């Protein structure tokens, strides 16, 4: 009820002012008519005085009031000064011309003045709006991005633009913030505007609704109640969109930084453990090797000793990968580059494979037996061993693992192919991330998620790159591309 009374008072105020303007105009016209009639002024003289009065009314009150005033002046001229007097009748055609010229002049002057007033008013509104937008842009840079920007924005907008009420809906946080007085039923006005996706203007209540966009993506909605121009509201909505989008970018960057710190902490712990494991592993290897060499073990005892040695070698390899990953990531590894024959290196890796039976599944195909690449031999051997071991573990039983290599004028391409479970498209980049394992196989095949990340880092250290393609029918192929003579001498 209180809102209705306020609106009613605001509606009656212009009515009262308009009535006063008409009363003042009529009174001045009556006074001038009386003076002119007493002084017996001629038609030309009184017309000029009436014209001055109409122009004054236009300057003081506006076009429509001056237009109505000019019609009353024409009636007075006709009745009191144009022969025959005291009759609404004009016998002389010259008087028609004079009265017509008077009306046209009065309307033209009133219209020009009204247009100038309107232009001046719009210019003032735009100037004030620009000043307010500039102040908002400066203050928006000082917003605390560690906190939701909605509560800060609504208070800022209401203060700078002197709005009676402001509401902002943040779609990312699914949160609405309001400032000022809103009536019952307008609790979710900004959220409803976002859901509709349509801007609305209510001139009667001076309520402006805008959808906030970051590019073409809706990020929320803004509702402002106050005396503002549509252009100012549009600019205000744009600046609010920028503030909300900036807050979201800050939040994403903060999450990414937290993730990086967590990864760094986890890597540091793993690297420290790897260093600590090296000493006891060396002791276990020495003891197991000594037991086997001493002899005198029963069949089952010897098998257990061999198993201990094999698993120790596996743990030692894992620790080596962890340490190598840390060095590669920190660019601490010093590459010892040599010209390495690719075919010979592949043959040596296959021949030295721990399980001879598995070696029968490994097939090599190198087009050019003299193909060489300038790399760190130990790192390339580690990369190929990891690729082959990965293909062996994930391939179907009794299916071959094929290693192929070919060269071009600027690179050597090595690929390892196997038949096994297809790698999903969304996992083909992530399998090279540290500790990542695909959900499809992590429970069925043992692994740590470290080996392929080491391959990627070692390839990048050589200015090369890695990738994988996979298909249920064609199988899976891991690729390693290395510059054939990259940075020779470095």
C-alpha positions in Angstrom: 0.0 0.0 0.0 2.9 2.4 0.8 4.3 1.9 -2.7 1.0 2.7 -4.3 0.7 6.0 -2.2 4.2 7.0 -3.3 3.5 6.3 -7.0 0.2 8.2 -6.7 1.9 11.2 -5.2 4.5 11.2 -7.9 1.7 11.0 -10.5 -0.3 14.0 -8.9 2.8 16.3 -8.7 3.1 16.8 -12.5 -0.7 17.4 -12.7 -0.6 20.2 -10.1 2.4 21.8 -11.7 0.7 21.7 -15.2 -2.4 23.3 -13.8 -0.4 26.1 -12.3 1.4 26.7 -15.6 -2.0 26.9 -17.5 -3.4 29.3 -14.9 -0.3 31.6 -15.1 -0.5 31.6 -18.9 -4.2 32.5 -18.9 -3.8 35.2 -16.4 -0.9 36.9 -18.3 -2.9 36.6 -21.5 -5.9 38.2 -19.9 -3.8 41.1 -18.5 -2.2 41.8 -21.8 -5.5 41.7 -23.6 -7.0 44.2 -21.1 -4.1 46.6 -21.5 -4.1 46.4 -25.3 -7.9 46.9 -25.4 -7.7 49.9 -23.0 -4.8 51.5 -25.0 -6.6 50.6 -28.3 -3.5 49.0 -29.8 -3.7 48.0 -33.4 -3.6 44.4 -34.6 0.0 44.5 -35.6 1.2 45.8 -32.3 -0.8 43.5 -30.1 0.1 40.5 -32.3 3.8 41.3 -31.6 3.1 41.5 -27.9 1.2 38.3 -28.0 4.1 36.6 -29.9 6.5 37.7 -27.2 4.2 36.2 -24.6 3.9 32.9 -26.4 7.7 32.7 -26.7 8.1 33.4 -23.0 5.6 30.6 -22.3 7.6 28.3 -24.5 10.8 29.1 -22.6 9.2 28.7 -19.2 6.7 25.9 -19.6 7.4 24.0 -22.9 6.0 23.3 -26.4 2.5 22.0 -25.7 1.7 24.7 -23.1 2.9 27.4 -25.5 0.9 25.8 -28.4 -2.3 25.9 -26.4 -1.4 29.5 -25.3 -1.0 30.5 -28.9 -4.5 29.3 -29.8 -5.9 31.3 -26.9 -4.0 34.3 -28.2 -5.4 33.9 -31.7 -8.9 33.8 -30.2 -8.3 37.0 -28.3 -6.8 38.7 -31.4 -9.9 37.7 -33.4 -12.4 38.7 -30.8 -11.0 41.9 -29.4 -8.8 43.4 -32.1 -9.6 42.1 -35.6 -12.6 43.9 -37.1 -15.4 43.3 -36.5 -14.5 43.3 -32.8 -16.4 41.2 -30.2 -17.1 38.7 -32.9 -15.3 35.6 -34.0 -15.3 36.7 -37.6 -12.6 38.3 -39.8 -13.7 40.4 -42.7 -10.4 41.6 -44.0 -8.2 38.9 -45.7 -5.1 40.7 -44.5 -6.1 40.0 -41.0 -6.3 36.3 -41.9 -2.7 36.5 -43.2 -1.6 38.3 -40.0 -3.2 35.8 -37.7 -1.9 32.9 -39.7 1.6 34.3 -39.7 1.3 34.8 -35.9 0.3 31.2 -35.3 3.0 29.7 -37.5 5.7 31.9 -36.0 4.5 31.1 -32.5 4.5 27.3 -33.1 7.8 27.3 -34.9 9.6 29.3 -32.2 8.0 27.1 -29.5 9.0 23.9 -31.3 12.6 25.0 -31.8 12.9 26.0 -28.2 11.3 22.7 -27.0 13.8 20.8 -29.2 16.7 22.7 -27.8 15.5 22.0 -24.2 15.1 18.3 -25.0 18.6 18.1 -26.5 20.1 19.9 -23.6 18.3 17.7 -21.1 19.5 14.5 -23.0 23.0 15.8 -23.2 23.0 16.5 -19.4 21.6 13.0 -18.7 24.3 11.4 -21.0 27.1 13.5 -19.4 26.0 12.5 -15.9 25.6 8.9 -17.0 29.2 8.9 -18.5 30.6 10.3 -15.3 28.8 7.6 -13.2 29.9 4.9 -15.5 33.5 6.1 -15.3 33.3 6.1 -11.5 31.8 2.6 -11.6 34.6 1.4 -13.9 37.3 2.7 -11.5 35.6 1.2 -8.5 35.0 -2.2 -10.2 38.8 -2.6 -10.5 39.0 -2.5 -6.7 36.4 -5.2 -6.1 37.6 -8.1 -3.9 37.8 -11.0 -6.4 38.3 -13.4 -3.5 34.7 -12.8 -2.6 31.4 -13.0 -4.6 31.2 -9.8 -6.6 27.3 -9.6 -6.6 27.0 -8.1 -3.1 29.7 -5.6 -3.9 28.3 -4.6 -7.2 24.7 -4.0 -6.1 25.9 -1.6 -3.3 28.2 0.1 -5.7 25.6 0.6 -8.5 23.0 1.9 -6.0 25.4 4.4 -4.5 26.9 5.7 -7.8 23.7 5.9 -9.9 21.4 6.8 -6.9 19.1 3.9 -7.9 16.2 3.1 -5.5 16.8 -0.7 -5.9 19.4 -3.0 -7.6 19.4 -6.8 -8.1 22.1 -9.0 -9.7 21.9 -12.7 -10.4 25.1 -14.7 -10.9 24.4 -17.8 -12.9 27.8 -19.4 -12.1 27.2 -19.2 -8.3 23.4 -19.6 -8.7 23.0 -16.6 -6.4 21.0 -13.4 -6.4 22.0 -10.3 -4.5 19.7 -7.3 -3.9 20.0 -3.8 -2.5 17.3 -1.2 -1.8 13.6 -1.7 -1.4 11.8 -4.3 -3.4 8.1 -5.0 -3.1 6.5 -8.4 -2.4 6.7 -10.8 -5.3 10.0 -9.3 -6.6 12.3 -11.6 -4.6 13.6 -13.4 -7.6 13.3 -10.7 -10.2 16.9 -10.9 -11.5 16.8 -14.7 -11.6 13.6 -14.7 -13.6 15.1 -12.2 -16.1 18.1 -14.5 -16.6 15.8 -17.5 -17.1 13.6 -15.6 -19.7 16.7 -14.3 -21.4 14.9 -11.1 -22.5 15.6 -7.5 -21.6 12.6 -5.4 -20.4 11.9 -1.8 -19.7 9.1 -0.5 -17.5 8.9 3.3 -18.0 6.1 3.7 -15.4 8.0 2.2 -12.5 11.5 3.1 -14.1 12.6 -0.6 -13.8 15.2 -1.8 -16.2 16.0 -5.5 -16.8 19.1 -6.7 -18.7 20.6 -10.1 -19.3 24.3 -10.1 -18.6 26.4 -11.7 -21.4 30.1 -12.6 -21.6 30.4 -12.7 -25.4 27.3 -14.8 -26.3 27.2 -16.7 -23.1 24.7 -15.6 -20.5 26.4 -15.2 -17.1 23.5 -13.6 -15.1 21.0 -10.7 -15.0 20.8 -7.1 -13.8 17.7 -5.3 -12.6 17.9 -1.6 -11.7 15.1 0.7 -10.5 15.8 4.4 -10.9 15.9 7.4 -13.3 18.4 6.1 -15.9 18.6 6.3 -19.7 18.4 3.0 -21.7 21.9 3.6 -23.0 23.3 4.0 -19.5 21.6 0.8 -18.4 23.0 -1.1 -21.4 26.5 0.2 -20.5 25.9 -0.7 -16.9 24.9 -4.2 -17.8 28.1 -4.6 -19.9 30.3 -3.5 -17.1 28.5 -5.8 -14.7 29.1 -8.7 -17.1 32.8 -7.9 -17.3 33.0 -7.9 -13.5 31.2 -11.2 -13.1 33.3 -12.8 -15.9 36.5 -11.5 -14.4 35.5 -13.0 -11.0 34.9 -16.4 -12.6 38.3 -16.2 -14.4 39.9 -15.3 -11.1 38.2 -18.3 -9.4 39.4 -20.7 -12.1 42.9 -19.3 -11.9 42.8 -19.7 -8.1 41.7 -23.3 -8.5 44.4 -24.0 -11.0 47.0 -22.6 -8.8 45.8 -24.7 -5.9 45.9 -27.8 -8.1 49.5 -26.9 -9.2 50.5 -26.5 -5.6 48.9 -29.8 -4.7 50.7 -31.5 -7.6 54.0 -30.0 -6.6 53.6 -31.2 -3.0 52.6 -34.7 -4.2 55.6 -34.8 -6.6 58.0 -33.6 -3.8 56.7 -36.4 -1.5 57.0 -39.0 -4.2 60.5 -37.9 -5.2 61.7 -37.9 -1.5 60.3 -41.4 -1.1 62.0 -42.5 -4.3 65.4 -41.3 -3.0 64.8 -43.1 0.4 63.8 -46.4 -1.3 67.0 -46.6 -3.4 69.2 -47.7 -0.5 67.0 -50.5 0.9 66.3 -51.7 -2.7 70.0 -52.0 -3.3 70.4 -54.0 -0.1 67.6 -56.4 -1.1 69.1 -56.8 -4.6 72.5 -57.7 -3.2 71.0 -60.2 -0.7 68.7 -61.9 -3.3 71.5 -62.1 -5.9 73.8 -63.6 -3.2 71.3 -66.2 -2.2 70.9 -67.3 -5.8 74.6 -67.4 -6.5 75.4 -69.4 -3.3 73.1 -72.2 -4.4 71.8 -74.9 -2.2 68.3 -73.7 -2.5 65.4 -76.0 -3.1 63.2 -75.5 -6.1 60.5 -73.5 -4.3 63.1 -71.5 -2.4 65.0 -70.5 -5.6 61.7 -69.5 -7.2 61.0 -67.2 -4.3 64.5 -65.7 -4.4 64.1 -65.0 -8.2 60.7 -63.5 -7.6 62.2 -61.2 -4.9 64.9 -60.1 -7.4 62.4 -59.5 -10.2 60.1 -57.4 -8.1 63.0 -55.5 -6.6 64.1 -54.6 -10.2 60.6 -53.4 -10.9 60.6 -51.2 -7.8 64.0 -49.9 -8.7 62.8 -49.0 -12.2 59.8 -47.2 -10.7 62.0 -45.1 -8.4 64.2 -44.3 -11.3 61.2 -43.1 -13.3 60.1 -40.9 -10.4 63.4 -39.3 -10.0 63.8 -38.8 -13.8 60.3 -37.2 -14.0 61.3 -34.7 -11.3 64.5 -33.8 -13.1 62.9 -33.5 -16.5 60.1 -31.3 -15.0 62.6 -29.0 -13.3 64.9 -29.0 -16.5 67.7 -30.3 -14.4 68.6 -33.2 -16.7 71.7 -32.8 -18.8 71.2 -34.4 -22.2 74.2 -36.4 -23.5 73.5 -36.3 -27.2 75.0 -38.8 -29.6 74.2 -40.2 -33.0 72.1 -43.3 -32.1 71.3 -46.0 -34.7 67.5 -46.6 -34.2 67.4 -50.2 -35.6 70.3 -51.3 -33.4 68.8 -49.8 -30.3 65.4 -51.4 -30.9 67.1 -54.8 -31.5 69.1 -54.5 -28.2 65.9 -53.6 -26.2 64.1 -56.7 -27.7 67.0 -59.0 -27.1 67.4 -57.9 -23.5 63.7 -58.1 -22.6 63.5 -59.9 -19.2 61.0 -62.5 -20.3 62.3 -64.4 -23.3 58.8 -65.8 -24.1 57.4 -62.3 -24.3 60.2 -61.4 -26.6 58.7 -63.7 -29.3 55.7 -61.3 -29.5 57.9 -58.3 -30.2 58.3 -57.5 -33.9 60.5 -54.7 -35.2 60.3 -53.1 -38.6 62.8 -50.3 -39.5 62.8 -49.2 -43.2 66.4 -47.9 -43.1 68.9 -49.9 -41.1 71.2 -46.9 -41.1 68.6 -44.5 -39.7 70.2 -42.4 -36.9 68.9 -39.7 -34.6 71.0 -37.3 -32.4 69.6 -37.9 -28.9 70.4 -38.9 -25.4 70.8 -42.7 -25.9 69.7 -43.7 -22.3 66.6 -41.5 -22.5 65.6 -42.8 -25.9 66.1 -46.4 -24.6 63.9 -45.6 -21.6 61.2 -44.1 -23.8 61.1 -47.1 -26.2 61.2 -49.6 -23.2 58.2 -47.8 -21.6 56.2 -47.8 -24.9 56.9 -51.5 -25.4 56.1 -52.5 -21.8 52.9 -50.4 -22.0 51.9 -52.1 -25.2 52.7 -55.6 -23.8 50.7 -55.1 -20.6 47.6 -53.8 -22.4 47.6 -56.1 -25.4 45.4 -59.2 -25.8 47.2 -62.5 -25.1 49.3 -64.0 -27.9 48.9 -60.9 -30.1 52.1 -59.2 -31.5 53.5 -55.9 -30.4 55.0 -54.1 -33.4 57.8 -51.5 -33.2 58.3 -49.5 -36.4 60.6 -46.5 -37.2 61.0 -44.4 -40.3 62.8 -41.1 -41.0 62.2 -38.0 -43.1 64.4 -35.0 -43.9 63.8 -33.4 -40.5 62.4 -36.0 -38.0 62.4 -39.6 -36.9 59.0 -41.2 -36.2 58.9 -44.3 -34.0 55.6 -46.1 -33.3 54.6 -49.0 -31.1 51.3 -50.8 -32.0 49.3 -53.4 -30.1 45.8 -55.0 -30.1 44.0 -54.3 -26.9 41.3 -52.2 -25.3 40.6 -49.0 -27.2 41.5 -45.7 -25.5 38.6 -43.3 -25.3 39.0 -40.0 -27.1 38.8 -37.9 -23.9 41.7 -40.0 -22.4 44.1 -39.8 -25.3 45.7 -36.6 -24.1 45.4 -37.4 -20.4 47.2 -40.7 -20.5 50.4 -38.7 -20.7 49.6 -36.8 -17.5 51.5 -37.9 -14.4 49.6 -40.4 -12.2 46.6 -40.5 -14.6 45.1 -43.9 -15.5 42.0 -44.5 -17.6 39.0 -45.7 -15.6 38.5 -48.5 -18.1 41.7 -50.4 -17.2 43.0 -49.1 -13.9 41.3 -51.9 -12.0 42.2 -54.7 -14.4 45.9 -53.9 -15.2 48.5 -52.9 -12.6 50.3 -49.6 -13.1 51.3 -46.3 -11.6 50.5 -43.8 -14.3 54.1 -42.5 -14.3 55.7 -44.2 -17.3 54.0 -42.4 -20.1 54.4 -39.0 -18.4 58.2 -39.7 -18.3 58.1 -40.4 -22.0 56.4 -37.2 -22.7 58.8 -35.1 -20.6 61.8 -36.8 -22.2 60.4 -36.2 -25.7 59.9 -32.5 -24.8 63.4 -32.3 -23.5 64.5 -33.3 -27.1 62.0 -30.8 -28.6 59.9 -33.7 -29.8 56.3 -34.8 -29.1 54.2 -37.8 -28.4 50.6 -38.8 -29.2 48.3 -41.9 -29.5 45.6 -43.1 -31.8 43.3 -46.0 -30.9 40.5 -47.9 -32.5 38.7 -51.1 -31.4 39.4 -52.9 -34.7 42.7 -51.4 -35.8 44.3 -51.4 -32.3 46.3 -48.8 -30.5 49.5 -47.0 -31.7 51.7 -44.8 -29.6 53.9 -42.4 -31.6 57.2 -40.7 -30.7 58.5 -37.9 -33.0 62.1 -36.6 -32.6 64.0 -34.0 -34.6 66.5 -36.0 -36.6 69.5 -33.7 -35.8 67.9 -31.2 -33.5 70.3 -28.6 -32.0 73.4 -30.6 -32.9 76.2 -29.8 -30.5 73.9 -28.8 -27.6 
